[in-house]
Amino acid sequence: MTQRSATDAAVVFDPATIDLLIAELSDRGYTVLGPRVVSDAIVYGPVTSSSDLPVGIRDRQDAASYRLEDRDDDAVFGYVCGPQGWKRFLHPPETTLFTAAADGDVSFPPPADAPLAFLGVRACELAAIHVQDRVLLEGPVADPVYRSNRDRLFIVAVDCTEPGGTCFCASTGTGPAAGEGFDIAMVELLDATHRFLARAGTDLGAEVLAALPSRPARSDDQEQAGRHVAEARTAMGRSVDLDGVEELLYANAVNPHWEDIARRCLACTNCTMVCPTCFCTTAEDRPSLDLASFDRVRLWDSCFTLDFSYIHGGPVRSSVSARYRQWMTHKLASWHAQFGTGGCVGCGRCITWCPVGIDLTEEVRRFRDTDLRRIAVPVAGPFPVEGGPR
């Protein structure tokens, strides 16, 4: 898709046009996925009209706390982020890679028939998709499943105007306004009139917008949208200082604070399952009942599971402290060396969905307070081989 200029004119349409947008994308052959309320949480799934969307619903989030409540307006995108990331559709939690028969025949599942359209992608989530692009597309070997799902993807992003209690995307530079990589980006405005200001990010996005009833955006529309996004930037529920964080974590690889975290951490893998950028997997073979064939299945895995680092002789990271250190140091430090970008987009899901409320932003602050370099404790290297503090 061709990225359009930031000077392309924005348009304004009313909430009823969301139904027309969904219909237009469906008519173009897309399977439209968007936010829905299921089991008291906002999750992503197929949507066919605005009645499927969480209209008039907001989510309240804090460490280990998530609940939905009614708003006093009809905001369509008046929530922040639920427990799911969009990666479940691009990098699914379970994928059959191939089927092998006893006679030696090997078959591969066909790619999905319909391209996907994501409706309601937040700025942090858009940034997360770009992070996974770096990991799964831009290396020496592209992941074929991810590529087949990603190639024809249409993205409708929504700028945040009301950040949540665990949001810190302003600190990571990934929000609250959507960056590049969307087809259409919208800002929902809820003042005297309920309306959406929309801008195209690609030629295809401009085609879709042109098919919808709208009017050119006026200066007051632009000013209000800019003001709301600017206010959101200063109203984040969390913040984190990432300046020098790579050197900080490397130099404190044997800091006793890792053990303090481990005493609280359940190693439940929640943080990695809800994280929109984590990509670790394992594989298992599933034989048919008659043993005539087996499926090779790829499953999401986590660096918090004991067997994830297992090699001959045992796991490399046998303690919870070592596994948390691996996750946090990879996310904030070594990810840069591997992929040229950070692994955290500030969505706050790992804080909200941690059962004991471990807060990544607070742990960074504590490492700054207990920085071993201040007391001249020598460190042999960035990563001790064994589990570190037990």
N, C-alpha and C positions, 0 to 999 in steps of 0.2 A: 504494500500500500504506500502511496505517496504522501509524505508528511506535508501538511499545508502550512502556510505562513501564519505567524501569530497575529498578523494584521487582518486576517480574514474576518469579515463582518459577523458579529454575533446576532442571533435572532431571539425572539421571545415568543413563547407559546403557553397556553393555559394547561392546567392539569389533565383535562380530558384528552389532550393530544398524546398523553402517555399511552393510551389504548391504541391510538393510530400508529405510534412508533412501534409498539409490539407487533401490530398487524403488518406493518410494512416490512419489518425484519422477517416475520414468518412467511410472508409472500415471497420474499427473496430466497427462501429455502433454509433459513436459520432455525435451529432449535434455541429458543430464547430462555435463558436461565436468569433468575433474579431472586431477591430476598422474599422469604415467606415465613410466617409464624407457624412453627411446628413444635409441639411439646414444650411450650413456654420459652422458646428460643427462636431467634431469627437465623434461619439457615437458607442455603441456596438450592434452588430446584427449578423445574419447568414452570413458566408463567405464561398464561394466555391472555390475561387482561389485568388492568390495574386492581381489580378486586382480589387478585392473588397476592398483592403487595401489602406490606405492613402499614397501611394508611392509618394515621393517628396514633402510632405506637412509638415509644422511645425505650431505649435500654439504659438502665442504671448500672454502672460497672465500678468496682473497686477491687482491691486485692481479695481474691477468693470469693467474690461476690458478683452476681449477675441476676438481674430481674427485669421484666418488662412491665411497663405501666402505660396507661392511656395519656396521650397528650391533650392539650386544650385546643388543638387545631387539627387540620386534615393534611398535615405534612405526609408526603409519600415516602420520603427518605429521611425521616426524623429520628433515625437510630444511628448507631456508629458501626460496630462490627459484632457479629455473632461468633460462635465457636468454630465455624468453618471458614477456610480460605478457598479462593477460586482454584487453587492448585489441585483440588480433588477431581476436577474435570480435565485438567491438562496433564497431570501426573497422578493418575488414580491410585487410591489406596490398595487396590487389588487388580492385577492385570495378568491375563493369560498370555504368555509370550509365544508359546508354540505347543503343539500336541505331537507327540512321537508315538508311532504305532510299533507293535512288536515286529512287523515285517520290515522295519527301517524307514517307512514313509514318515515324513515330517511335514506338518501343515501349520500355517500361520494365520491367526485371525485377521479378517479383513478390517480395514480402517472404518471409522464411523461414517455412516452414509451422509448425515447432515452436518454442515458446519455449525459452530456454536456462536451465540451472541450473548455476552455478559451484560446485564442491565444493573447499574448501581454499583460500579466498581469505585471504591474509595481511593484517594490518592496513595495511601500507604499500600493498598492492595495492588494498585497499578505498578508501584515501585517493586513490589514483591514479584510480580510476573516478570519484570525486567531482570531481576536478580536470578530467577530460575532460568530465564533465557540464557544468561551468561553460563550457568552451570550445565544445562542440559542441551543447549544448541550450539554454543560457540566453542566448545572444546574440540579436541582432535576427532572425536566420534560423537555425532549428535544422537540423542535418544530418539529412536524412530516413533515410539508411541507419543511422546511429548510433541515431536515435530508434526505428526499428523493431526493432532488436536489443535496445535498452535497456528499452523499455517493459514487457516481460513477463519481465524477468530475475529469477531467484531466486538469492540469494546465501547460501551456507553459508561463513561465515568461520571461521578458526582462529587463535586467539591464539598468539603466539610464546612459547615457553619456552626455546628455545636459539638465540639469534641467531647469524648467521654472521660470518665474518671481515671482511666489507666492509659490514655493516649499520650504519646510523646513524639509524634512524627515531626513536629517542628524542630526538635533537637537533632533528629537524624536527617533533616533536609529532604524529607519525602512527602511533605504535605504542609498544610491542609488542602492546597490547590493541586489539582492533577497536573503532572508534568507531561512530557511528550509520550507518545505511544498509544493514544486513544483515537478512536474514530469520531466520537462525539463526546464532549464534556459539558455537563450542566451544573448550574447553581440554582437551588430551589429558593425562591424569595417568598416571604410570608408577611408582607407588610399590609398595606391597604388592599392589595389584590394578590391572590395566590397565583404565581406564575413561575416559569422556568426560563432562565437565560441560558442559551445553548450556543456552543461554538464547535465548528468542525476541526478535526485534527488530520483528516485524510480526505482525498478526493471522493472516496466511497462514502465517508461520513457526510460530506457536503451533499452528495446525491440523495442520501436518505433524508437529511434535513429539508432539502428542497421539495421533497414529496409531501411534507407536512404543512398544515396551515400555521402561519406564524407572521410576525411583523418584525421589522428591523429593531434592534435594541437601541434605546435612547440613552443619553448620557446619565440620566437618573437611574436607569436599570444597571448600567455598568458601575456607577458609583456605589450603589447599594450592595451589589454583589462583592465588589472589592472591599467594602467596609466590613461585611459579615465574615469574609475569609480572613481579613486582617485581625478581626476580633477573635476568631477561632485560634489563630496562631498564638495569641497571648493568653488563651484560656485553657491550655492543655492541663489535664489532671496530673501529669507527671512531666519531668524533664530529666535529661541526663547530659553530663558533660563528656563528650567523646574526644575531646582534645587530648592527644597523647595516650589514648586508652590502650593501644597496642603495646607500647612500651611498658605501661603500667602493669598490664596483666602478665606479660612475659617476665618482668622483673619480680613479680610476686607469685610465681608458680608454686612456691613452697610456703606461702603465707598461711599461718594457722587459721585464718578466717575461712578457708575452704572447708575445714572441719566443722566450723560453726554452722555453715550452710548445710553441710551433710547431716548434722543432727536434726535439722528441720525437714530436709528433702526426703520425700517418700520414694524417689526414683520411679514414679508412676508413669512417666513419659508424656503426661498431659501437655507440657510446654512444647514438646517437639511435635505432637500430633496436631495442635492448633496453630503452630507457627506457619505462616504462609510461605516461608522460604526453605525450611528443612526439606531435605530430599533423600535421606538415607533409606535404603531398602535391603531386603533379604529375598531369598528365593526358596521355594520348596517344590518338590515333585509330588503330584497327586495321581496315583494310579487309578485306573478304572476298576470296577468291581471284578471284572473278568480278567484283569491284568493284560488285556489286549493292547492297552495304550496308557500313556500318562500325560498329564498337563504340567508344563513348567510354569509356575505362577510366581509373579513378583509381588511382594507385599511391602507396605511401609514398615520401616523398622526405626529404632531410636538408639542414639548413643548412650541412653540411660539404661538399656537392657544389658545384663551381665554378659550375655553371649555375643553381643555385637562386636566386641574386640577380641573374641576368642581366637586363638591360634594354637598350634600344637604346644601343649604344656599348660594351657590355661588362658584366661582373659588378661589382656594387657592392662585394663583399667578395672581392678577388682573391687575398689572401694567406691562408695557413693561420692565422696569428695573428689576423687579423680574423674568420675563421670560428669559431675557438674562442672568441674574445671574445664573439661574437654568441650562441653557444650558452650559455655559462656566465652571461653577464649577463642574458640572457632568462630562463634557468631560475631564477636566484636573485634577480633584481631587477625587470626590467621586466614580468615575468609578473604581479606584484602590481598594477601600474598597469592592465594590460589586463583581468585577470580577478578581481582581488580576492583572490588566493590565490597561494601559491608554486607553482613548477613542479617542485619536487624533493620526493620523499616519503621519501628516505633508504633506498631498497631496496639500494643499492650495486651494482646491475648494471653501471653505467657503469664502475666500477672493476674489477670482476671480468672483464668482457669486453673491456676495452681491451687490445689486443695488446701495448702497451708499458707498461701499468700506470699510466697517468696517474690520479691520485687527486684527485677533486674536493675532498675535505675538506682535503687537504694544500695544494692550490693556494690555497684561501681563506686558510689560515694564512700562506702565503708572501706573499700580497697584504697581509695585515696587517703583516708584517715589513717590506715594502718600500713602505708607504703613502706616496705622493708628497706628501700633505698635510703630512707631518712635515718635508719639506725645502722646503716652500712653492713647489712647481713649479706654475705656473698651468695650468689646464685650460680649454680654450675651451668645452667642453660635454660632455654625457654620452656622445655617440656621434660620433667623427670619421667623416666621410663615406667617406674612402678607407680603405685597408686597415690603417692604423696602422703600428706597427713592422714592417718588412719582414724 
